[in-house]
Amino acid sequence: MSRAADATWVPRSEASDTAHTRVIHAGETSLHEYVIHYVIEGAIALEVESLGIWELRAADAVAHPGALRNRWHLRGDGSARVAFVYTGGA
């Protein structure tokens, strides 16, 4: 069970950008599919098109429609391990 409800919402205007940005998913999937981002270790900021930015740390998870573009930014000085789960469409 994740602590997704504990993830911190950060308005776009307050989110810092770093050189550690990775585009994860360009939104090619069906609207019926979902993507789940689960942080195993480390910390990231997850930005999802039209939904906003979440600050996530180990054991946090966020799910969103797969058709939305998203990217993440590393937080802190270390690295992060993140698991991605893609659900099937109808």
URTAKA-V984292 format. One record per residue. N is the residue number from 0. SS is DSSP state (A for helix, B for strand, O for the rest). PHI is phi in radians with two decimals (NA if undefined). Layout:
n-><N/N>
ss-><SS/SS>
phi-><PHI/PHI>
This chain:
n-><0/1/2/3/4/5/6/7/8/9/10/11/12/13/14/15/16/17/18/19/20/21/22/23/24/25/26/27/28/29/30/31/32/33/34/35/36/37/38/39/40/41/42/43/44/45/46/47/48/49/50/51/52/53/54/55/56/57/58/59/60/61/62/63/64/65/66/67/68/69/70/71/72/73/74/75/76/77/78/79/80/81/82/83/84/85/86/87/88/89>
ss-><O/O/O/A/A/A/O/B/B/B/O/A/A/A/O/O/O/O/O/O/B/B/B/B/B/O/O/O/O/O/O/O/O/B/B/B/B/B/B/B/B/O/B/B/B/B/B/B/O/O/O/B/B/B/B/B/B/O/O/O/B/B/B/B/B/O/O/O/O/B/B/B/B/B/O/O/O/O/O/O/B/B/B/B/B/B/O/O/O/O>
phi-><NA/-1.64/-1.80/-0.95/-1.17/-1.55/-1.10/-1.58/-1.41/-2.17/-1.03/-0.89/-1.15/-1.78/-1.37/-1.47/-1.86/-2.32/-1.31/-1.68/-1.56/-2.25/-1.47/-1.62/-2.56/-1.58/1.41/-1.48/-1.50/-1.17/-1.12/-1.46/-1.65/-2.13/-2.04/-2.01/-1.86/-2.11/-1.48/-1.46/-2.67/1.54/-2.54/-2.45/-1.90/-1.83/-1.89/-2.07/-0.82/1.16/-1.87/2.20/-2.25/-2.10/-1.60/-2.12/-2.26/-0.84/1.42/-1.54/-2.52/-2.39/-2.06/-2.67/-1.01/-1.15/-1.35/-1.58/-1.17/-2.64/-2.66/-2.31/-2.19/-1.15/-2.06/1.39/-1.59/-1.66/-2.00/-2.40/-2.04/-2.27/-1.72/-2.02/-2.10/-1.94/-1.50/-1.36/-1.46/-1.40>
